[in-house]
Amino acid sequence: MSDAKMETVIDDQAQSGGPQSQAARQVEELRADVDTIDAAIVAMMAERFRVTHRIGLLKAQAGFASADMHRESAQIAALRDKADDYGLDPDLAEAYLHLVADAAKRDHERLASQANSR
Ligand SMILES: O=C(O)C(=O)C[C@]1(C(=O)O)C=C[C@@H](O)C=C1
């Protein structure tokens, strides 16, 4: 256990028939759950992006700035609390919010520059 490995290809281990193949097969089963969860997260992110795109269209039409850091502070505080409730590292929830809000703002900037060039 003490040798520091850089990578273990679990698929190879599962087929090896060696002493670690049962653990490797259990990892593979859990990976199916990970894939299902990741697909759901991507679907929800796409839905979120469609909603923020609509916000961006309204902001561009009204001449509002893409960013609203007051709103983002409230979102971060709420998500950090929620993460705590679920036993998730609040830093991870905050990193998620930055990721999606930054993407939304880039989209809003594009929409604003399109509106300005008309
Ligand atoms: O709620 C807004 O005003 C948005 O533009 C959406 C959003 C977000 O992605 O949640 C993005 C940018 C703002 O700074 C705040 C929030």
Backbone and ligand atoms as CSV (ligand in chain L), in Angstrom:
chain,resi,resn,atom,element,x,y,z
A,1,MET,N,N,0.819,-1.223,0.000
A,1,MET,CA,C,0.000,0.000,0.000
A,1,MET,C,C,0.849,1.267,0.000
A,2,SER,N,N,2.144,1.115,0.346
A,2,SER,CA,C,2.938,2.329,0.535
A,2,SER,C,C,3.464,2.910,-0.777
A,3,ASP,N,N,3.522,2.069,-1.854
A,3,ASP,CA,C,4.072,2.619,-3.094
A,3,ASP,C,C,3.062,3.587,-3.734
A,4,ALA,N,N,3.538,4.791,-4.055
A,4,ALA,CA,C,2.658,5.832,-4.594
A,4,ALA,C,C,2.442,5.589,-6.079
A,5,LYS,N,N,1.202,5.140,-6.415
A,5,LYS,CA,C,0.894,4.889,-7.822
A,5,LYS,C,C,0.314,6.150,-8.446
A,6,MET,N,N,0.641,6.373,-9.699
A,6,MET,CA,C,0.118,7.554,-10.385
A,6,MET,C,C,-1.266,7.283,-10.960
A,7,GLU,N,N,-1.517,6.029,-11.361
A,7,GLU,CA,C,-2.798,5.711,-11.987
A,7,GLU,C,C,-3.043,4.213,-11.897
A,8,THR,N,N,-4.323,3.842,-11.706
A,8,THR,CA,C,-4.716,2.441,-11.836
A,8,THR,C,C,-5.855,2.387,-12.838
A,9,VAL,N,N,-5.685,1.675,-13.943
A,9,VAL,CA,C,-6.776,1.503,-14.901
A,9,VAL,C,C,-7.658,0.376,-14.369
A,10,ILE,N,N,-8.821,0.780,-13.803
A,10,ILE,CA,C,-9.698,-0.173,-13.111
A,10,ILE,C,C,-10.213,-1.246,-14.076
A,11,ASP,N,N,-10.509,-0.863,-15.320
A,11,ASP,CA,C,-11.000,-1.846,-16.303
A,11,ASP,C,C,-10.021,-3.026,-16.436
A,12,ASP,N,N,-8.731,-2.725,-16.447
A,12,ASP,CA,C,-7.720,-3.789,-16.567
A,12,ASP,C,C,-7.723,-4.672,-15.325
A,13,GLN,N,N,-7.855,-4.030,-14.152
A,13,GLN,CA,C,-7.851,-4.761,-12.874
A,13,GLN,C,C,-9.034,-5.707,-12.775
A,14,ALA,N,N,-10.226,-5.214,-13.233
A,14,ALA,CA,C,-11.454,-6.011,-13.116
A,14,ALA,C,C,-11.329,-7.308,-13.898
A,15,GLN,N,N,-10.610,-7.270,-15.014
A,15,GLN,CA,C,-10.486,-8.446,-15.873
A,15,GLN,C,C,-9.296,-9.329,-15.516
A,16,SER,N,N,-8.488,-8.877,-14.574
A,16,SER,CA,C,-7.229,-9.594,-14.312
A,16,SER,C,C,-7.444,-10.929,-13.599
A,17,GLY,N,N,-8.591,-11.036,-12.869
A,17,GLY,CA,C,-8.817,-12.245,-12.080
A,17,GLY,C,C,-7.924,-12.322,-10.850
A,18,GLY,N,N,-7.155,-11.308,-10.632
A,18,GLY,CA,C,-6.237,-11.268,-9.490
A,18,GLY,C,C,-6.969,-10.919,-8.202
A,19,PRO,N,N,-6.222,-10.805,-7.095
A,19,PRO,CA,C,-6.847,-10.573,-5.779
A,19,PRO,C,C,-7.622,-9.247,-5.696
A,20,GLN,N,N,-7.275,-8.299,-6.560
A,20,GLN,CA,C,-7.961,-7.008,-6.486
A,20,GLN,C,C,-9.134,-6.902,-7.470
A,21,SER,N,N,-9.429,-7.997,-8.191
A,21,SER,CA,C,-10.435,-7.866,-9.247
A,21,SER,C,C,-11.841,-7.651,-8.679
A,22,GLN,N,N,-12.121,-8.178,-7.475
A,22,GLN,CA,C,-13.459,-7.953,-6.895
A,22,GLN,C,C,-13.653,-6.474,-6.547
A,23,ALA,N,N,-12.628,-5.881,-5.950
A,23,ALA,CA,C,-12.719,-4.452,-5.626
A,23,ALA,C,C,-12.885,-3.643,-6.911
A,24,ALA,N,N,-12.164,-4.050,-7.954
A,24,ALA,CA,C,-12.241,-3.325,-9.229
A,24,ALA,C,C,-13.650,-3.430,-9.815
A,25,ARG,N,N,-14.276,-4.607,-9.669
A,25,ARG,CA,C,-15.640,-4.762,-10.196
A,25,ARG,C,C,-16.622,-3.892,-9.407
A,26,GLN,N,N,-16.406,-3.782,-8.083
A,26,GLN,CA,C,-17.281,-2.920,-7.265
A,26,GLN,C,C,-17.114,-1.463,-7.671
A,27,VAL,N,N,-15.872,-1.069,-7.959
A,27,VAL,CA,C,-15.636,0.299,-8.436
A,27,VAL,C,C,-16.404,0.523,-9.740
A,28,GLU,N,N,-16.368,-0.474,-10.630
A,28,GLU,CA,C,-17.070,-0.318,-11.911
A,28,GLU,C,C,-18.580,-0.145,-11.711
A,29,GLU,N,N,-19.150,-0.887,-10.746
A,29,GLU,CA,C,-20.591,-0.733,-10.463
A,29,GLU,C,C,-20.899,0.682,-9.987
A,30,LEU,N,N,-20.069,1.190,-9.091
A,30,LEU,CA,C,-20.289,2.542,-8.578
A,30,LEU,C,C,-20.096,3.581,-9.682
A,31,ARG,N,N,-19.223,3.288,-10.640
A,31,ARG,CA,C,-19.009,4.220,-11.752
A,31,ARG,C,C,-20.275,4.398,-12.582
A,32,ALA,N,N,-21.105,3.355,-12.648
A,32,ALA,CA,C,-22.371,3.480,-13.387
A,32,ALA,C,C,-23.247,4.544,-12.709
A,33,ASP,N,N,-23.252,4.554,-11.364
A,33,ASP,CA,C,-23.997,5.597,-10.629
A,33,ASP,C,C,-23.397,6.970,-10.914
A,34,VAL,N,N,-22.067,7.050,-10.914
A,34,VAL,CA,C,-21.399,8.337,-11.195
A,34,VAL,C,C,-21.815,8.856,-12.570
A,35,ASP,N,N,-21.845,7.958,-13.564
A,35,ASP,CA,C,-22.207,8.384,-14.928
A,35,ASP,C,C,-23.646,8.886,-14.997
A,36,THR,N,N,-24.554,8.199,-14.269
A,36,THR,CA,C,-25.960,8.634,-14.245
A,36,THR,C,C,-26.072,10.022,-13.613
A,37,ILE,N,N,-25.363,10.209,-12.501
A,37,ILE,CA,C,-25.401,11.506,-11.798
A,37,ILE,C,C,-24.805,12.602,-12.680
A,38,ASP,N,N,-23.671,12.313,-13.326
A,38,ASP,CA,C,-23.034,13.329,-14.183
A,38,ASP,C,C,-23.953,13.731,-15.331
A,39,ALA,N,N,-24.655,12.755,-15.922
A,39,ALA,CA,C,-25.568,13.069,-17.027
A,39,ALA,C,C,-26.704,13.972,-16.535
A,40,ALA,N,N,-27.207,13.699,-15.325
A,40,ALA,CA,C,-28.281,14.536,-14.761
A,40,ALA,C,C,-27.769,15.947,-14.489
A,41,ILE,N,N,-26.550,16.059,-13.985
A,41,ILE,CA,C,-25.978,17.390,-13.707
A,41,ILE,C,C,-25.842,18.185,-15.011
A,42,VAL,N,N,-25.365,17.516,-16.066
A,42,VAL,CA,C,-25.205,18.218,-17.355
A,42,VAL,C,C,-26.571,18.663,-17.896
A,43,ALA,N,N,-27.586,17.795,-17.751
A,43,ALA,CA,C,-28.940,18.167,-18.202
A,43,ALA,C,C,-29.435,19.387,-17.423
A,44,MET,N,N,-29.204,19.403,-16.116
A,44,MET,CA,C,-29.640,20.541,-15.288
A,44,MET,C,C,-28.849,21.797,-15.620
A,45,MET,N,N,-27.564,21.639,-15.913
A,45,MET,CA,C,-26.755,22.809,-16.277
A,45,MET,C,C,-27.238,23.401,-17.601
A,46,ALA,N,N,-27.617,22.528,-18.541
A,46,ALA,CA,C,-28.132,23.023,-19.821
A,46,ALA,C,C,-29.432,23.791,-19.599
A,47,GLU,N,N,-30.282,23.258,-18.723
A,47,GLU,CA,C,-31.549,23.938,-18.401
A,47,GLU,C,C,-31.268,25.290,-17.739
A,48,ARG,N,N,-30.318,25.281,-16.802
A,48,ARG,CA,C,-29.945,26.544,-16.134
A,48,ARG,C,C,-29.453,27.569,-17.151
A,49,PHE,N,N,-28.630,27.094,-18.102
A,49,PHE,CA,C,-28.055,28.001,-19.088
A,49,PHE,C,C,-29.151,28.588,-19.986
A,50,ARG,N,N,-30.168,27.771,-20.304
A,50,ARG,CA,C,-31.279,28.305,-21.108
A,50,ARG,C,C,-31.993,29.431,-20.357
A,51,VAL,N,N,-32.145,29.256,-19.039
A,51,VAL,CA,C,-32.816,30.293,-18.235
A,51,VAL,C,C,-31.951,31.551,-18.159
A,52,THR,N,N,-30.647,31.379,-17.885
A,52,THR,CA,C,-29.800,32.580,-17.781
A,52,THR,C,C,-29.646,33.255,-19.144
A,53,HIS,N,N,-29.765,32.475,-20.230
A,53,HIS,CA,C,-29.729,33.092,-21.565
A,53,HIS,C,C,-30.918,34.050,-21.732
A,54,ARG,N,N,-32.074,33.619,-21.244
A,54,ARG,CA,C,-33.261,34.497,-21.322
A,54,ARG,C,C,-33.050,35.754,-20.472
A,55,ILE,N,N,-32.416,35.576,-19.294
A,55,ILE,CA,C,-32.090,36.748,-18.462
A,55,ILE,C,C,-31.159,37.680,-19.245
A,56,GLY,N,N,-30.192,37.089,-19.941
A,56,GLY,CA,C,-29.229,37.878,-20.711
A,56,GLY,C,C,-29.890,38.668,-21.830
A,57,LEU,N,N,-30.878,38.063,-22.487
A,57,LEU,CA,C,-31.598,38.781,-23.547
A,57,LEU,C,C,-32.320,39.998,-22.965
A,58,LEU,N,N,-32.967,39.796,-21.807
A,58,LEU,CA,C,-33.674,40.911,-21.154
A,58,LEU,C,C,-32.697,41.998,-20.723
A,59,LYS,N,N,-31.549,41.577,-20.167
A,59,LYS,CA,C,-30.556,42.564,-19.720
A,59,LYS,C,C,-30.014,43.360,-20.906
A,60,ALA,N,N,-29.753,42.663,-22.028
A,60,ALA,CA,C,-29.220,43.347,-23.201
A,60,ALA,C,C,-30.235,44.348,-23.742
A,61,GLN,N,N,-31.498,43.930,-23.792
A,61,GLN,CA,C,-32.544,44.836,-24.299
A,61,GLN,C,C,-32.695,46.063,-23.413
A,62,ALA,N,N,-32.603,45.854,-22.084
A,62,ALA,CA,C,-32.821,46.959,-21.137
A,62,ALA,C,C,-31.561,47.791,-20.925
A,63,GLY,N,N,-30.404,47.306,-21.413
A,63,GLY,CA,C,-29.151,48.017,-21.204
A,63,GLY,C,C,-28.560,47.800,-19.822
A,64,PHE,N,N,-28.943,46.694,-19.162
A,64,PHE,CA,C,-28.373,46.369,-17.854
A,64,PHE,C,C,-27.005,45.712,-18.034
A,65,ALA,N,N,-26.122,45.881,-17.035
A,65,ALA,CA,C,-24.835,45.171,-17.045
A,65,ALA,C,C,-25.089,43.670,-16.868
A,66,SER,N,N,-24.150,42.863,-17.392
A,66,SER,CA,C,-24.335,41.406,-17.283
A,66,SER,C,C,-24.177,40.928,-15.840
A,67,ALA,N,N,-23.305,41.577,-15.087
A,67,ALA,CA,C,-23.033,41.117,-13.713
A,67,ALA,C,C,-23.934,41.797,-12.695
A,68,ASP,N,N,-24.285,41.025,-11.679
A,68,ASP,CA,C,-24.974,41.558,-10.500
A,68,ASP,C,C,-24.353,40.840,-9.302
A,69,MET,N,N,-23.275,41.439,-8.767
A,69,MET,CA,C,-22.510,40.763,-7.713
A,69,MET,C,C,-23.289,40.691,-6.391
A,70,HIS,N,N,-24.258,41.595,-6.217
A,70,HIS,CA,C,-25.112,41.528,-5.027
A,70,HIS,C,C,-25.906,40.226,-5.061
A,71,ARG,N,N,-26.473,39.938,-6.223
A,71,ARG,CA,C,-27.215,38.675,-6.418
A,71,ARG,C,C,-26.277,37.470,-6.234
A,72,GLU,N,N,-25.090,37.533,-6.827
A,72,GLU,CA,C,-24.167,36.392,-6.723
A,72,GLU,C,C,-23.748,36.120,-5.270
A,73,SER,N,N,-23.556,37.198,-4.496
A,73,SER,CA,C,-23.195,37.007,-3.075
A,73,SER,C,C,-24.292,36.250,-2.349
A,74,ALA,N,N,-25.556,36.612,-2.649
A,74,ALA,CA,C,-26.688,35.929,-2.009
A,74,ALA,C,C,-26.761,34.470,-2.458
A,75,GLN,N,N,-26.502,34.238,-3.769
A,75,GLN,CA,C,-26.523,32.855,-4.281
A,75,GLN,C,C,-25.439,32.018,-3.608
A,76,ILE,N,N,-24.245,32.599,-3.479
A,76,ILE,CA,C,-23.126,31.867,-2.866
A,76,ILE,C,C,-23.447,31.522,-1.415
A,77,ALA,N,N,-23.983,32.502,-0.678
A,77,ALA,CA,C,-24.322,32.255,0.731
A,77,ALA,C,C,-25.365,31.144,0.842
A,78,ALA,N,N,-26.394,31.203,-0.027
A,78,ALA,CA,C,-27.463,30.192,0.022
A,78,ALA,C,C,-26.919,28.805,-0.334
A,79,LEU,N,N,-26.058,28.747,-1.358
A,79,LEU,CA,C,-25.526,27.436,-1.775
A,79,LEU,C,C,-24.535,26.876,-0.760
A,80,ARG,N,N,-23.781,27.744,-0.115
A,80,ARG,CA,C,-22.860,27.267,0.932
A,80,ARG,C,C,-23.655,26.655,2.089
A,81,ASP,N,N,-24.770,27.319,2.465
A,81,ASP,CA,C,-25.650,26.786,3.515
A,81,ASP,C,C,-26.220,25.430,3.109
A,82,LYS,N,N,-26.684,25.364,1.844
A,82,LYS,CA,C,-27.290,24.138,1.326
A,82,LYS,C,C,-26.256,23.005,1.329
A,83,ALA,N,N,-25.051,23.319,0.898
A,83,ALA,CA,C,-23.987,22.311,0.880
A,83,ALA,C,C,-23.744,21.766,2.287
A,84,ASP,N,N,-23.698,22.681,3.236
A,84,ASP,CA,C,-23.507,22.285,4.639
A,84,ASP,C,C,-24.590,21.300,5.073
A,85,ASP,N,N,-25.853,21.623,4.715
A,85,ASP,CA,C,-26.975,20.731,5.067
A,85,ASP,C,C,-26.758,19.319,4.513
A,86,TYR,N,N,-26.198,19.248,3.296
A,86,TYR,CA,C,-26.023,17.952,2.631
A,86,TYR,C,C,-24.683,17.275,2.940
A,87,GLY,N,N,-23.873,17.915,3.770
A,87,GLY,CA,C,-22.574,17.330,4.098
A,87,GLY,C,C,-21.563,17.453,2.969
A,88,LEU,N,N,-21.762,18.463,2.116
A,88,LEU,CA,C,-20.839,18.715,1.005
A,88,LEU,C,C,-19.934,19.887,1.385
A,89,ASP,N,N,-18.691,19.845,0.927
A,89,ASP,CA,C,-17.769,20.955,1.174
A,89,ASP,C,C,-18.351,22.239,0.551
A,90,PRO,N,N,-18.644,23.266,1.357
A,90,PRO,CA,C,-19.217,24.505,0.818
A,90,PRO,C,C,-18.344,25.163,-0.263
A,91,ASP,N,N,-17.027,24.958,-0.192
A,91,ASP,CA,C,-16.141,25.519,-1.224
A,91,ASP,C,C,-16.474,24.934,-2.608
A,92,LEU,N,N,-16.875,23.668,-2.617
A,92,LEU,CA,C,-17.226,23.021,-3.881
A,92,LEU,C,C,-18.496,23.652,-4.456
A,93,ALA,N,N,-19.471,23.908,-3.583
A,93,ALA,CA,C,-20.719,24.545,-4.030
A,93,ALA,C,C,-20.424,25.955,-4.556
A,94,GLU,N,N,-19.544,26.669,-3.872
A,94,GLU,CA,C,-19.196,28.019,-4.330
A,94,GLU,C,C,-18.456,27.968,-5.669
A,95,ALA,N,N,-17.562,26.999,-5.826
A,95,ALA,CA,C,-16.827,26.867,-7.095
A,95,ALA,C,C,-17.795,26.594,-8.244
A,96,TYR,N,N,-18.814,25.772,-7.977
A,96,TYR,CA,C,-19.840,25.498,-8.991
A,96,TYR,C,C,-20.536,26.801,-9.402
A,97,LEU,N,N,-20.927,27.607,-8.385
A,97,LEU,CA,C,-21.654,28.842,-8.702
A,97,LEU,C,C,-20.793,29.783,-9.559
A,98,HIS,N,N,-19.505,29.885,-9.204
A,98,HIS,CA,C,-18.613,30.734,-10.007
A,98,HIS,C,C,-18.535,30.210,-11.444
A,99,LEU,N,N,-18.424,28.899,-11.585
A,99,LEU,CA,C,-18.311,28.299,-12.923
A,99,LEU,C,C,-19.510,28.667,-13.797
A,100,VAL,N,N,-20.724,28.453,-13.260
A,100,VAL,CA,C,-21.912,28.677,-14.092
A,100,VAL,C,C,-22.226,30.163,-14.250
A,101,ALA,N,N,-22.031,30.952,-13.203
A,101,ALA,CA,C,-22.330,32.391,-13.314
A,101,ALA,C,C,-21.340,33.058,-14.273
A,102,ASP,N,N,-20.081,32.647,-14.236
A,102,ASP,CA,C,-19.098,33.217,-15.168
A,102,ASP,C,C,-19.472,32.871,-16.617
A,103,ALA,N,N,-19.931,31.628,-16.835
A,103,ALA,CA,C,-20.360,31.232,-18.190
A,103,ALA,C,C,-21.578,32.050,-18.612
A,104,ALA,N,N,-22.508,32.259,-17.679
A,104,ALA,CA,C,-23.703,33.051,-17.986
A,104,ALA,C,C,-23.306,34.486,-18.361
A,105,LYS,N,N,-22.347,35.055,-17.611
A,105,LYS,CA,C,-21.940,36.446,-17.882
A,105,LYS,C,C,-21.237,36.567,-19.236
A,106,ARG,N,N,-20.449,35.548,-19.598
A,106,ARG,CA,C,-19.813,35.579,-20.934
A,106,ARG,C,C,-20.896,35.566,-22.017
A,107,ASP,N,N,-21.933,34.738,-21.807
A,107,ASP,CA,C,-23.048,34.698,-22.754
A,107,ASP,C,C,-23.751,36.054,-22.799
A,108,HIS,N,N,-23.957,36.664,-21.635
A,108,HIS,CA,C,-24.625,37.974,-21.576
A,108,HIS,C,C,-23.819,39.045,-22.307
A,109,GLU,N,N,-22.490,38.976,-22.152
A,109,GLU,CA,C,-21.625,39.954,-22.838
A,109,GLU,C,C,-21.775,39.818,-24.352
A,110,ARG,N,N,-21.808,38.559,-24.835
A,110,ARG,CA,C,-21.999,38.321,-26.279
A,110,ARG,C,C,-23.336,38.890,-26.738
A,111,LEU,N,N,-24.392,38.652,-25.955
A,111,LEU,CA,C,-25.721,39.153,-26.317
A,111,LEU,C,C,-25.732,40.677,-26.323
A,112,ALA,N,N,-25.054,41.285,-25.356
A,112,ALA,CA,C,-25.023,42.752,-25.274
A,112,ALA,C,C,-24.278,43.330,-26.470
A,113,SER,N,N,-23.173,42.696,-26.861
A,113,SER,CA,C,-22.420,43.258,-27.994
A,113,SER,C,C,-23.193,43.063,-29.306
A,114,GLN,N,N,-23.951,41.964,-29.393
A,114,GLN,CA,C,-24.815,41.796,-30.579
A,114,GLN,C,C,-25.896,42.887,-30.605
A,115,ALA,N,N,-26.492,43.163,-29.451
A,115,ALA,CA,C,-27.554,44.181,-29.380
A,115,ALA,C,C,-26.990,45.550,-29.735
A,116,ASN,N,N,-25.743,45.829,-29.303
A,116,ASN,CA,C,-25.130,47.135,-29.562
A,116,ASN,C,C,-24.708,47.311,-31.009
A,117,SER,N,N,-24.453,46.185,-31.700
A,117,SER,CA,C,-23.975,46.314,-33.091
A,117,SER,C,C,-25.134,46.374,-34.085
A,118,ARG,N,N,-26.353,46.327,-33.568
A,118,ARG,CA,C,-27.508,46.420,-34.489
A,118,ARG,C,C,-27.832,47.870,-34.830
L,1,LIG,O1,O,-29.598,36.701,-12.015
L,1,LIG,C1,C,-28.976,37.353,-12.861
L,1,LIG,O2,O,-29.025,38.591,-12.912
L,1,LIG,C2,C,-28.126,36.673,-13.829
L,1,LIG,O3,O,-27.634,37.301,-14.752
L,1,LIG,C3,C,-27.816,35.227,-13.644
L,1,LIG,C4,C,-26.522,35.023,-12.869
L,1,LIG,C5,C,-26.423,33.488,-12.624
L,1,LIG,O4,O,-25.780,32.817,-13.442
L,1,LIG,O5,O,-27.057,33.014,-11.669
L,1,LIG,C6,C,-25.378,35.489,-13.693
L,1,LIG,C7,C,-24.784,36.706,-13.521
L,1,LIG,C8,C,-25.112,37.617,-12.421
L,1,LIG,O6,O,-23.968,38.236,-11.901
L,1,LIG,C9,C,-25.940,36.951,-11.399
L,1,LIG,C10,C,-26.554,35.746,-11.578
